[in-house]
Every structure is written in C-alpha cells, then in structure tokens.
C-alpha cells in the first residue's frame, strides 16, 4: 500500500562520524513512513564509516551508499541528490537524529494540499551530550531565509531547477541555496519538531576570512531580496568578523551600510566597538542579541497564549445556577 505514496530519499553525507553514525541511521531506517530510500555518501572517511554503511546496505534493500574522495558536505549532498530515485528529498546530517515520524509528518501537507506544496520546512531542537533538550529552533525567526537542511523536505525536481547547492559558496551554502529555492517553491512551514540536532554541530566557523567572503557573496547575490532586518543582520555579522581580524577598514565599510535607525542599540554598541577597537565587546553584543531574541519569542508566545485564554473566556457561555 505504501508504494502508492511518493518515494522519499534521505540524502546523508558523512565524514568520520562512525562513533555516532548509527544513531542517525537507526532513526532513518525506522521511519513510520515506509516508502523511503536512503542514499549515504561516504566523503573520504578514514574511520570505520564504510563498514557501518556496508552493514546497513546488506540489511536494507533500499539503503545504498557511495564513496567520494573528500568533495565536502554540500558537494556530497548534490551527489546524493543525483543518485536519488525519490520524488522528494529529505536531507540528514550524520550527527543528528530524526524523530521516527519525521517523513510521515512532513509529507502530510504535501498530500493534503494535493501536491501544491513542494518544500516543507519544520522545526528542530538542539540537544547536548547528555541527550537533554537545550533549545527549540522553529521557523518563526526574524529572517526571511531558512537554513539547516535537516529540517527540509524538498521535491527533487525543485532542487534540480534551482541548480543545487553552490559549491563555490565558501560557507552558508544552505542559506544561499534557500534564496534560489524560494524563487520556485510553494513552501509549507510546520512548527512540529521532526529532528534532534546535536549541539556540537551548531557552531559558527572560526575561519573569519571564509565567513567574510561567504557573507559578502550572500549579500551580493541576494541582498536585494532580503528585508531590512536580514540585511542588517548579515552586515552586523560582517562587522564582527572584520573586528576579529583587526580589519577596521572593512568593519567601517560594513558599519556604514547598516540602517542604525532600525537597530539603534546594535548601532551604538558597534560604534563603541569601533571607537575602542575592543573585540571583547563583540561577545557582549552577541549575548545581548541572543537574549533579546529569546525574550521576543517568549513575549510573542505569552501574548498569543493570553489572547487565546481571553478569547476562550469571552466566548464561554454562562449558565444560571
């Protein structure tokens, strides 16, 4: 019966994660949605990754893996998509874990809309080494772009139409690719958590030159499509990266492009950082940004709950005693 449902291919690039790879693979092969295929790409691993992948390919006839010689994560994703037979692609990282209902949940809006939606974006939560939930990350953030491919279910033909991941993009390849996908997609946003992301995989690269080039290229390609908040967001991050390199001319150039009227607190803080040439204040500013975002989310959810409670109470019928 499940053959009547669309075939979904998991694309999993992996590199030297044999010690945790089984956690990922078990969550994939035990999906409640049964019409799946798994395409793993072993990206030049030097541990026993290939042995594990070989074991799974012998155990499951829908599981196949390929070798590559160190082509990198996004090139491996492109390669995996090319080898996929599925109509829809579910990206997965080798250190993360799917909820067992992930595909069943993500395919629902596709089927219920009679295939109108071809790009489903869900929520995830971050967990630590003890397996405890640290933070939920949903799509309700003040950026137009949605990164983290582990939360995506995308129609394969849409990926091909948008041209796949840009392997020349130094970093932020998922964000850059999202802007191209967005041109063609009918997107469905779901607040349902479908993936658990390991905290160790949530990191900002320490290669500041790489990030500077990535942000500059992202703004060149897609800055005109971004709302003002997002443009400012990337320019602020560009300032921080320049500061860590003591490139204060680059910092000044990026700072000039920020709309300080829309970000007065950040504007004053960044000006202070520039005047004092003090990179410690960048960490303070980043902490302030995180806490402000969390407070806004808390306030939004609290107001939503309060409004709902008010709505219920005002519509409740009263009965004579």
C-alpha positions, 0 to 999 in steps of 0.5 A: 500500500505504501508504494502508492505514496511518493518515494522519499530519499534521505540524502546523508553525507558523512565524514568520520562520524562512525562513533555516532553514525548509527544513531542517525541511521537507526532513526532513518531506517525506522521511519513510520513512513515506509516508502523511503530510500536512503542514499549515504555518501561516504566523503573520504572517511578514514574511520570505520564509516564504510563498514557501518554503511556496508552493514546497513546496505546488506540489511536494507534493500533500499539503503545504498551508499557511495564513496567520494574522495573528500568533495565536502558536505554540500558537494556530497549532498548534490551527489546524493541528490543525483543518485536519488530515485525519490520524488522528494528529498529529505536531507540528514546530517550524520550527527543528528537524529530524526524523530521516527515520524519525521517523513510521515509528518512532513509529507502530510501537507504535501498530500493534503494540499494535493501536491501544491506544496513542494518544500516543507520546512519544520522545526528542530531542537538542539540537544547536548551530550547528555541527550537533554533538550537545550533549545527549540529552533522553529521557523518563526525567526526574524529572517526571511531565509531558512537554513539547516537542511535537516529540517527540509523536505524538498521535491527533487525536481525543485532542487534540480531547477534551482541548480543545487547547492553552490559549491563555490559558496565558501560557507552558508551554502544552505542559506544561499541555496534557500534564496534560489529555492524560494524563487520556485517553491510553494513552501509549507512551514510546520512548527512540529519538531521532526529532528534532534540536532546535536549541539556540537554541530551548531557552531559558527566557523572560526575561519573569519576570512571564509565567513567574510567572503561567504557573507559578502557573496550572500549579500551580493547575490541576494541582498536585494531580496532580503528585508531590512532586518536580514540585511542588517543582520548579515552586515552586523555579522560582517562587522564582527568578523572584520573586528576579529581580524583587526580589519577596521577598514572593512568593519567601517565599510560594513558599519556604514551600510547598516540602517542604525535607525532600525537597530539603534542599540546594535548601532551604538554598541558597534560604534563603541566597538569601533571607537575602542577597537575592543573585540571583547565587546563583540561577545557582549553584543552577541549575548545581548542579541541572543537574549533579546531574541529569546525574550521576543519569542517568549513575549510573542508566545505569552501574548498569543497564549493570553489572547487565546485564554481571553478569547476562550473566556469571552466566548464561554457561555454562562449558565444560571445556577 
